[in-house]
Amino acid sequence: MGRLAITYGGRRFVISVFDSFELGVTRARAASAPKFRSIAVVGLGYVGLPTALALLESGTRVVGYDISESRLAAIKAHRVDLPDADQVQLTGCLETGRLSLTTEASALSGVEAVVVCVPTPVDEHLVPDLAALEAACSTAVAHCRPGQTIVLVSTTYVGCTRDLVVRPLERRGLVVGRDVFVAFSPERIDPGVRHIPRSAQRVVGGVTSLCTCRASEVLNATAAGIYPVSSPEVAELTKLLENTFRAVNIALANEFAVVAGLFDLDIIEVIRAAATKPYGFMPFYPGPGVGGHCIPCDPHYLLWQLKSRRVTPPVTDAAMAAIAARPRLVVTRAEQLLAAAGRSLSGSRILIVGVAYKPAVADSRGSPALEIIDELVRAGAQVAYTDVLVDRVCTAGGVLTTKPRPAEGDWDLVIVHTVHPSVDHSWLTQAPMVLDASYQLEHLDHRHVV
Ligand SMILES: NC(=O)c1ccc[n+]([C@@H]2O[C@H](COP(=O)([O-])OP(=O)(O)OC[C@H]3O[C@@H](n4cnc5c(N)ncnc54)[C@H](O)[C@@H]3O)[C@@H](O)[C@H]2O)c1
């Protein structure tokens, strides 16, 4: 097996001749039959289900393994948050049996590759909760058979792929890079937007170059192309950089929104003007805070890991603190506006427009709206919400259900949190006081911003 230098994705790699052949196959295979006939996706959530659909599109048979019976039942009943075109594909694949759903871990030993997409949240102390990932990796390792490829997709700390997959496989006597193949490849899905396989490149870092090749072949159908990196650790840190970059820039946009307010300027006009610069600037917009499973969590994996080295990266740390404080700032602003009108939070009727954590998703997990509602209720306000995609939310004060006809309510204050596409917000022109924490209703004359 000779050595060969190649340049790929703007980088130079020295790999074996055998591996370069494999890599060539990877890039050439888009229109050909799938190299892997069966792939298991472990965890069929927001990432796993679209990943399974992208793999199915390439002709591969997919085993969807999840520990949650109710999640699998919801998928079978089409009660899932997917764009219409994906729903149609899902129905077809379930009917033909090309997608099988199971809670039986033994099904993992019957496939050629395993892709792990389980949640990696943080706990209430912002410490990474690795329970799901540890359990999923331990299952994958226990059922791994020679020849299999295992790819971790869940966002995690640097070195996790080696800790949770490589070392346990070695303890089983399997040599990674020879008997089995292991890589990390972060997910770049944008929830609410159809998971079009060719929409983004995918970073893949294998334990060996052959691992990278095998993992690239597994994931080729889920991406516009493969960007190989030299190790799982590089791929793990790449994901943390991507999402920390977003966190820092969102925090900066929020900070500048406050600054613009001090000068009585419109922050959106300022950001749009700055975005005309052809280099060195990327627009990020202020809002009520960040929710979902990525931005509020992922940088904490880095902060937590660096604590063991007694290092606190100050920019990341400050950005995460600022992001966490943002919902409380929305409440403070609401309090100020009501006070100016001679009212207090206590007893005021407040409507939240949109509680999903971002437009076009039916997901309110981690949404800043929940913290805003809890704070308002604690202060004695009567809080209701309207959201065409979210029927009910659990708050500290109990379960709230959406108000389908918000225009009919008598509100002292309306707080706009999430603006879903195609929703008619014209009734807000009649609302007496609007706090637009989304910064998106710029045509509303009498709105206030945070
Ligand atoms: N949601 C996003 O927008 C997004 C984007 C990029 C990356 N990610 C990352 O992808 C990973 C998955 O996130 P998600 O949003 O899909 O999570 P999710 O909560 O939507 O779904 C995870 C699924 O995994 C299942 N699961 C949990 N433990 C399991 C186990 N031991 N074995 C099998 N299944 C198990 C759950 O039942 C659930 O159905 C996370 O690391 C997240 O940070 C998410």
The ligand as an SDF file (V2000), in Angstrom:
LIG
                    3D

 44 48  0  0  0  0  0  0  0  0999 V2000
  -31.8320   19.6910   16.2110 N   0  0  0  0  0  0  0  0  0  0  0  0
  -30.9200   20.3740   15.5440 C   0  0  0  0  0  0  0  0  0  0  0  0
  -31.2020   21.3910   14.9240 O   0  0  0  0  0  0  0  0  0  0  0  0
  -29.4890   19.9100   15.4850 C   0  0  0  0  0  0  0  0  0  0  0  0
  -28.6310   20.4400   14.5020 C   0  0  0  0  0  0  0  0  0  0  0  0
  -27.3160   19.9970   14.4600 C   0  0  0  0  0  0  0  0  0  0  0  0
  -26.8660   19.0770   15.3990 C   0  0  0  0  0  0  0  0  0  0  0  0
  -27.7130   18.5930   16.3720 N   0  0  0  0  0  0  0  0  0  0  0  0
  -27.2040   17.6060   17.3070 C   0  0  0  0  0  0  0  0  0  0  0  0
  -27.7140   16.3200   16.9120 O   0  0  0  0  0  0  0  0  0  0  0  0
  -27.9190   15.5020   18.0680 C   0  0  0  0  0  0  0  0  0  0  0  0
  -29.3530   14.9810   18.0710 C   0  0  0  0  0  0  0  0  0  0  0  0
  -30.2320   16.0740   18.2680 O   0  0  0  0  0  0  0  0  0  0  0  0
  -31.7780   16.0020   17.9460 P   0  0  0  0  0  0  0  0  0  0  0  0
  -32.2390   17.4210   17.9040 O   0  0  0  0  0  0  0  0  0  0  0  0
  -32.0350   15.1240   16.7700 O   0  0  0  0  0  0  0  0  0  0  0  0
  -32.3360   15.2830   19.2610 O   0  0  0  0  0  0  0  0  0  0  0  0
  -33.8360   14.8600   19.5440 P   0  0  0  0  0  0  0  0  0  0  0  0
  -34.0530   15.0570   20.9850 O   0  0  0  0  0  0  0  0  0  0  0  0
  -34.7580   15.4960   18.5650 O   0  0  0  0  0  0  0  0  0  0  0  0
  -33.9060   13.2990   19.1990 O   0  0  0  0  0  0  0  0  0  0  0  0
  -33.0810   12.3350   19.6900 C   0  0  0  0  0  0  0  0  0  0  0  0
  -33.7120   10.9420   19.5740 C   0  0  0  0  0  0  0  0  0  0  0  0
  -32.7740   10.0450   20.1620 O   0  0  0  0  0  0  0  0  0  0  0  0
  -33.5000    9.0800   20.9080 C   0  0  0  0  0  0  0  0  0  0  0  0
  -32.5930    8.4730   21.8880 N   0  0  0  0  0  0  0  0  0  0  0  0
  -32.1870    8.9700   23.0830 C   0  0  0  0  0  0  0  0  0  0  0  0
  -31.3380    8.1050   23.6720 N   0  0  0  0  0  0  0  0  0  0  0  0
  -31.2070    7.0530   22.8240 C   0  0  0  0  0  0  0  0  0  0  0  0
  -30.4560    5.8400   22.8660 C   0  0  0  0  0  0  0  0  0  0  0  0
  -29.6510    5.5560   23.8900 N   0  0  0  0  0  0  0  0  0  0  0  0
  -30.5700    4.9830   21.8380 N   0  0  0  0  0  0  0  0  0  0  0  0
  -31.3780    5.2610   20.7810 C   0  0  0  0  0  0  0  0  0  0  0  0
  -32.1010    6.3940   20.6810 N   0  0  0  0  0  0  0  0  0  0  0  0
  -32.0120    7.2730   21.6890 C   0  0  0  0  0  0  0  0  0  0  0  0
  -34.6460    9.8690   21.5190 C   0  0  0  0  0  0  0  0  0  0  0  0
  -35.6950    8.9970   21.8980 O   0  0  0  0  0  0  0  0  0  0  0  0
  -35.0100   10.8090   20.3680 C   0  0  0  0  0  0  0  0  0  0  0  0
  -36.0170   10.2300   19.5410 O   0  0  0  0  0  0  0  0  0  0  0  0
  -27.5630   16.3670   19.2670 C   0  0  0  0  0  0  0  0  0  0  0  0
  -26.2300   16.1240   19.6190 O   0  0  0  0  0  0  0  0  0  0  0  0
  -27.6940   17.7870   18.7360 C   0  0  0  0  0  0  0  0  0  0  0  0
  -26.8630   18.6830   19.4340 O   0  0  0  0  0  0  0  0  0  0  0  0
  -29.0170   18.9860   16.4150 C   0  0  0  0  0  0  0  0  0  0  0  0
  1  2  1  0
  2  3  2  0
  2  4  1  0
  4  5  1  0
  4 44  2  0
  5  6  2  0
  6  7  1  0
  7  8  2  0
  8  9  1  0
  8 44  1  0
  9 10  1  0
  9 42  1  0
 10 11  1  0
 11 12  1  0
 11 40  1  0
 12 13  1  0
 13 14  1  0
 14 15  2  0
 14 16  1  0
 14 17  1  0
 17 18  1  0
 18 19  2  0
 18 20  1  0
 18 21  1  0
 21 22  1  0
 22 23  1  0
 23 24  1  0
 23 38  1  0
 24 25  1  0
 25 26  1  0
 25 36  1  0
 26 27  1  0
 26 35  1  0
 27 28  2  0
 28 29  1  0
 29 30  1  0
 29 35  2  0
 30 31  1  0
 30 32  2  0
 32 33  1  0
 33 34  2  0
 34 35  1  0
 36 37  1  0
 36 38  1  0
 38 39  1  0
 40 41  1  0
 40 42  1  0
 42 43  1  0
M  CHG  2   8   1  16  -1
M  END
$$$$
